């Protein structure tokens, strides 16, 4: 299985509940322990949640805008397309 999905963390699929639902679904497809993964995702802040998600599923899903969504990068310091939005 190769990477086939992109999740924009600044969009509606980037909230914690959506990411945990996606993790549970993927874990079941991959015969992983979804309850263990969700518990790990819940064990810290949003940055931890994203890191755990990537640890298990980065071969299948790319998380975009992680640095902005987790507060590591100020959106004002990024280059955005003219007329566009985050």
C-alpha positions as CSV (number, residue, x, y, z in Angstrom):
1,X,0.0,0.0,0.0
2,X,1.4,3.4,-0.9
3,X,0.5,6.9,0.2
4,X,-2.8,7.8,-1.4
5,X,-4.5,10.4,0.9
6,X,-3.6,13.9,2.0
7,X,-5.2,15.4,5.1
8,X,-5.0,19.2,5.4
9,X,-4.8,19.8,9.1
10,X,-6.2,23.3,8.7
11,X,-9.3,21.9,7.1
12,X,-12.3,20.1,8.5
13,X,-10.5,16.7,8.4
14,X,-7.7,18.0,10.5
15,X,-9.5,18.2,13.8
16,X,-8.6,15.8,16.6
17,X,-11.8,13.8,16.4
18,X,-11.6,13.4,12.6
19,X,-8.0,12.2,12.9
20,X,-8.8,9.7,15.5
21,X,-11.7,8.3,13.4
22,X,-9.4,8.0,10.4
23,X,-6.7,6.3,12.6
24,X,-9.3,3.8,13.9
25,X,-10.5,3.0,10.4
26,X,-6.9,2.6,9.0
27,X,-5.8,0.6,12.0
28,X,-8.7,-1.9,11.5
29,X,-7.8,-2.2,7.8
30,X,-4.2,-2.9,8.7
31,X,-5.0,-5.3,11.5
32,X,-3.5,-3.0,14.1
33,X,-4.8,-2.4,17.6
34,X,-7.0,0.7,17.1
35,X,-7.7,1.2,20.8
36,X,-4.0,1.3,21.6
37,X,-3.3,3.8,18.9
38,X,-6.2,6.0,19.9
39,X,-5.0,5.9,23.6
40,X,-1.5,7.0,22.4
41,X,-3.1,9.8,20.4
42,X,-5.0,11.0,23.4
43,X,-2.0,10.8,25.8
44,X,-0.8,14.3,24.9
45,X,-1.6,17.5,23.1
46,X,-2.5,18.0,19.4
47,X,1.1,17.8,18.3
48,X,1.4,14.4,20.0
49,X,-1.8,13.3,18.3
50,X,-0.4,14.2,14.9
51,X,3.0,12.6,15.7
52,X,1.4,9.3,16.7
53,X,-0.9,9.4,13.6
54,X,2.2,9.8,11.4
55,X,4.2,7.1,13.2
56,X,1.5,4.5,12.3
57,X,0.1,5.8,9.0
58,X,2.6,8.0,7.2
59,X,3.0,5.3,4.6
60,X,-0.6,5.8,3.7
61,X,-1.6,9.4,4.6
62,X,0.2,12.7,4.4
63,X,-0.6,15.4,6.9
64,X,-0.3,18.8,5.4
65,X,0.2,22.1,7.3
66,X,1.3,20.3,10.4
67,X,3.7,23.1,11.5
68,X,1.0,25.7,11.3
69,X,-1.7,23.6,12.9
70,X,0.5,22.6,15.8
71,X,1.8,26.2,16.3
72,X,5.4,25.5,15.3
73,X,5.1,28.0,12.5
74,X,3.4,31.3,12.4
75,X,1.1,31.4,9.3
76,X,2.2,35.0,8.7
77,X,5.7,33.7,8.0
78,X,4.5,31.4,5.2
79,X,4.1,32.1,1.6
80,X,0.5,31.8,0.5
81,X,-0.9,32.0,-3.0
82,X,-2.2,35.5,-3.8
83,X,-6.0,35.6,-3.3
84,X,-5.8,32.3,-1.5
85,X,-6.5,31.3,2.0
86,X,-5.3,28.7,4.5
